[in-house]
């Protein structure tokens, strides 16, 4: 399976416009697949509470003998992600491997074998909430408070959930003045947390990249994220895998890059622009327009992650 993720990334102009099916739930198509890879935010939960249909769907997958792995653009250790899910009432026996993008970055920080990581110094400035401090576990780093003292920067999100990107403009210009490298283990630009749309690390790091800054991305839509996940979720080269996600720019783009079938949960991050609340399907015209505008393709669309 992992070899599928080493394919050369497709450009948007090369992306085929394949037909897709509108489905009511996974039970409509699951007999075609050997295993499922689930996104978390926007699919299973909203960062605070599981969606009403998600635990029953995961339970049905388990009862049907369909293995499930999680692949999330969460900028923290995978163990933190699974602990948070248990706090939400999502039992650990409902899924197998759980891979957070923060874990992918963490593995690189520990090994320092990649040339980009090997050049990083010890002194790191962090932009992000305290809940992401697991990224520094068992590492020989010094967390500094000023740009002047830093060798590099870790961006895991806004310091406060309600911060706009503009709040970090002066900081980003100061980082660029010193050409400090920025590690971003969450390419998402925004997410819906508890029903409220907030920015993610990708919005801040993306602005730094616009300024000409050096950003290293980890997570979806990079094929390396699927490679990392599939190495843990080894189902053999002939296994038929189905990805479930709600973001065109990360879940769908990443699945396209990895050559995997994918379900778009239309009631997630794109619900407003598709004009279809969670649990309902948009018109095919609106969904076609979104896919055409982004140059992406999907295998299925469903209004919610449900069985």
N, C-alpha and C positions, 0 to 999 in steps of 0.2 A: 504493500500500500504506500509506503513512504516514497517509493520511486515515482509515484504519480505526481508528487509535489515538487519534483526537481525539474519539471518541464520549464522551458523558457516561458516567461510571462507573456501573455497575449496583449497586444495593444488594443485600445478601444476600437480602432478602425477595423481590426481583424475579427472583432467579436461577432459571432454568428447570431442571427435573429431567429432562434428556434421557437417553435410553438410550445406553449405551456398549458397545463391543465389547472382549472380551478377545482379545489377539493374541499370537502367539508371537514376532514380530519385525517390523521395519519393512517387510520384503519383502511382508508380508501386505496392506499398504495403500498402499505408496509410489506405485503407479501413479496414484493420485488426486491427487497433489500435484506442484507445480512446484519447491518448495524447502523446506528444513528449517531451523528455528532451534533450536539445541541449548543447553541449560543445561550447565554444566561439573561443579561439585561435586555428587556423588551420581548423576551420569549418566555422564560421561566418565571422571572420576577421583575419588579420595577425598582430594585435596589432596597426596598423596604419590606414588601409583601409579595408572596407568590400570587400569580394570577390564578383565578378560581379553577381554571381547567388544567393547569400545568401539572400539579401533583397527580390527579387522576390519569393524565396522559402518560406520565413517567411510570406510574404503577401498571398501567395497561401494557406498556412496552416491556417492563420486567416480567409480567405474567405471561406475555406472549413469547418470552425467551429471546427478545431482541436486545443485544448489548447496547449500552449507551455510554458515550464519552462526552465530556464537557470541554468546550474550547471558548474561553472568554477573554476579551480585552480588558481584564482587570489588572491594574498596575501594582500588584502585590503578590505575595507568595500564594501558591495553590492551596496550602494548608489553611490560610486565612479565609480563602474563598469558601472552602468546604465547611469550615467552622461557622461562617456567617449563614450559610444555607441551612445548617442544622438549627441555628437559632431561629430561622424562619419556619422551621417545621418540615424541611425537605430532608427526608431520611437518607443516610449515606448508602443504604443498600439499593437505592433507586438508580444508581449510576456507577460506572466503573472509573476509568481515569478521569481526573479533572485537571485541566491545564489552563493556567492563567498566563497572560502575556508577561506579567511580572515575573513569573517563574522562568520563562525563557530568557529574559534579561538577566535575572539573578544567576542562572547557570553560566551565562557569559561573563558576568562580573567576577564570579568565583574563579573560573578557569583562566580568564585573561588570555586565551589562546588566539582569539580573533584579533587581527592587527588593529582594528579600531579600538577595541577594549584594552589592548595591551598598552596603548599610548596614554590611557587615563592615569592621572596621578592619584594620590591618596585623599586629597582635600576636596570634598564635594559639598556643593550648595544644593539644598533641596527646595523645590517648589511643589507643594502638595500638602495634604492633610496628614495628621499624626497617624491615622489608621494605615498609612502605607509605609510605616517605618520598618516593616518586616523585610523590605528590600535590602536592609543593611545587616541582617543577621549574620553572625560569624564571618564578618569581613573586616579586613584591616584598612578601614577608612576613618577619616576624621570629618565630622559634619561641621561645616563652618557657616557663619551667618552673613558674610559679606561677599560681594562679587570680587573684591580685591584679594581675598584670601583663597578663593576657589581655584581648583585645577579643572573642574568640570561640573556639570549641573545635571541633576536628576529631576525631571518634571513628571509627576504622577497625577497632576490635576491642579485645579485652583486651590488656594489655601482655604478659601471659604466657598461653599457650594454656590453662593449667590454672586460671586465675583464675575464681572464681564472680562473679556480678553483685554480690553483697553486699560484695565487696572495694572497690567503687567508691561505696558508699552515702554515705560522708562527703564524698567529692569532689563527687558530684552535688548534695548539699545546699549545698555551698559555691558551686557554679556557680549554683544557683537563687537563693541570697542576693544574687548580683550580676546575676541575670537575663541571663546570658550566652547568646547563641544557639549552638546545637550543630548542626553539619553531620554527617549520617550517610550515607555513600555505600554502605551495605550494610544493607538492612532485615532480612536474615536474623537470626533469634534464635539459631539453633544450626546446627551442621554436624557431619558425621562426618569426622574427619581421621585417616587411617591406622587406621580401625576404632574410634576413640575419639570420643565425643560431646563437643563443646566449644561454648562460647558464641561468638556473633558480635557485631559492633558493634550490631546491632539490639536485642539484649537490654539493653545498657547505655543506649543512646539511648531505648529504650522505657521504661525505668525513669525516666529524666529527664523524659520526657513525662508519665508518671504523677504526677510531683511538680509538674506544671504548667509545666515548662520548654519553651522554644521550640526545636523540632527541625525541621530541613529534611531531608527524606528524598530520596534519589536511588536509582533502581534498581527492580527488580521488587518489588511488583506494579503500580507506577505506570505508567499508559499512556504517559507521556512516555519511559520507558525503551524501550518497543517503537517509539515514534515515532523516537527517536534511531537505533535499530538499523535500522529499515526505510529510513531516509533513506540509509544506507550500503549497504543491501542492496536496491537498487531493482529490483524484478522486474516493475513495471508494476501498474496498478490491478486487473487481472483475474487475477493470479497466485494460485494456491491454495497457502497456506502451512501447514505443520504444525510445531507447537512440541513439543519433547520436554523434560520436566522431572520433578523428583521431589518438589517441595514444594507442598503445597496452598496455603499462605499467600502464596507468591511466584510460582512458575511457573504454577500452575493459576489462581490469582486474576488474575494479570497477563494470561494468555491469554484468560480470560473477559472481562476489562475491554477488551481489544483486539479481541475478536470473532474470535479465531483458533482453529482446531482444535488440540487438544492431546492428547498421549500422557502419561499418568502412569506413570513408572517406579516401580512399587510396592515394589521392593527397595531404595529409597533411604532418605531420612530417616524415612519412615513404616513401614519394614519391621517393626519391633518391634510397633507397635500394630496392624498388620494381620496379624501372626502368620505372615508369609510371608518367608523369607530371600530374598536376591537370587537371581534366576533362577527363582523360583517365583511363581505367582500366588496371591493371597489368595482366600478365598471371596467370592462376590459379596455375601453378607450383610454381611461386615465392611467391604468397600469402600463399599457403599451407605450404611452407618451413618456412615462418615467423611465422605462427600460430603454427606449430609443434615445432619450436625452443623455443617459449615462453610459450607453453602449454596452449594457450588461444583458445577460439572459438568465432565465430561471427555468426550472423543471416543473414546479408547481407553485400555486399561490393558495393560501388559506388565511382566513380572517383572524385566527387565534391559534396558538399552539394547543391542540386538543386531539383527542383520540377519535 
